[in-house]
Structures are given as structure tokens and as C-alpha cells.
Amino acid sequence: MKTITKFGLVDVISEGKKDIFNFHRTSGRHTYEVVFKKGKAFIKKAYWRYLGFGGQIKGDQGSLWKNFNKEIKKYSN
């Protein structure tokens, strides 16, 4: 079952063992796909999109989580 929750400028789409976080900006967004396996969370995909252009956010799990946490802090205020 798919659930969509909106928190201001952040959309969370939950389905099974996967959550997709869309952080909206004035001209684009950042998207993180978080997958849960064996009691742990992993970022499967991360990408950005601005003004019709976009690409993958590359890095290891540590750097992806660091970027994800920055996005959460921006929108938590």
C-alpha cells in the first residue's frame, strides 16, 4: 500500500520497505530513496533536479546520509 505524506516542502512516499523523500526548492528538488533491509536503512538512490536539468547525487552511504541530514535540518525549522 502506498502512503503519501506532505510536511510543508517535503513529500514522503512510503511503500513497503521503501520511503522516498522529495525536498522541494523554488526551482527544483532533491530526492532520496531510503530502503530498509534487516533492520537497517540504506539510501538506494539520490538525485537532484533543477530547471529541467538533473542528475544522480553520488557518494558512499556516509556522504549520502550526511547530505540527507542537511536537507532534513533545512526543512525542520
matplotlib code that plots the C-alpha trace (Angstrom):
import matplotlib.pyplot as plt

x = [0.0, 1.3, 1.1, 1.9, 2.5, 3.4, 5.4, 5.5, 8.1, 8.9, 6.9, 7.3, 6.1, 6.0, 5.5, 6.5, 10.1, 10.9, 10.4, 11.0, 11.7, 11.3, 12.7, 11.2, 13.0, 11.9, 13.3, 13.7, 14.1, 16.3, 15.0, 16.3, 15.1, 15.6, 15.3, 15.0, 16.8, 17.4, 16.6, 18.9, 18.2, 20.2, 20.0, 19.4, 19.2, 19.6, 19.2, 18.6, 16.6, 16.7, 15.1, 14.7, 18.3, 19.2, 21.5, 22.4, 23.9, 26.9, 28.8, 29.1, 26.4, 28.2, 28.2, 24.6, 23.3, 25.3, 23.5, 20.2, 20.6, 21.4, 18.2, 16.2, 17.7, 16.9, 13.3, 12.8, 12.9]
y = [0.0, 3.4, 6.4, 10.0, 12.5, 16.1, 18.1, 21.6, 21.5, 17.8, 14.9, 11.4, 8.5, 5.2, 1.8, -1.5, -1.3, 1.8, 5.5, 8.3, 11.8, 14.8, 18.0, 20.8, 24.0, 27.1, 25.8, 22.1, 19.3, 16.7, 13.1, 10.3, 6.7, 5.0, 1.2, -0.9, -4.3, -6.4, -3.7, -1.1, 1.8, 2.4, 5.1, 3.3, 6.3, 10.0, 12.6, 16.3, 18.2, 22.0, 23.9, 20.8, 19.5, 16.8, 14.0, 11.5, 12.5, 10.3, 9.1, 6.3, 5.7, 8.1, 11.1, 10.4, 10.3, 13.5, 15.3, 13.8, 15.1, 18.6, 18.6, 17.5, 20.2, 22.9, 22.0, 21.2, 24.9]
z = [0.0, -0.9, 1.5, 0.6, 3.4, 3.0, 5.5, 4.1, 1.3, 1.9, 0.5, 1.9, -0.2, 1.7, 0.0, 1.6, 2.8, 0.8, 1.5, -1.0, 0.3, -2.0, -0.8, -2.9, -3.7, -5.6, -8.9, -8.3, -5.8, -4.2, -3.9, -1.7, -1.9, 1.5, 1.6, 4.8, 5.0, 8.0, 10.4, 8.8, 6.4, 3.2, 0.6, -2.6, -4.9, -4.6, -7.3, -7.9, -10.5, -11.2, -14.1, -16.3, -15.6, -13.1, -12.1, -9.6, -6.2, -6.0, -2.9, -0.4, 2.3, 4.7, 2.4, 1.1, 4.7, 5.5, 2.6, 3.6, 7.1, 5.8, 3.8, 6.9, 9.0, 6.4, 6.4, 10.1, 11.1]

ax = plt.figure().add_subplot(projection="3d")
ax.plot(x, y, z, "-o")
ax.set_aspect("equal")
plt.show()
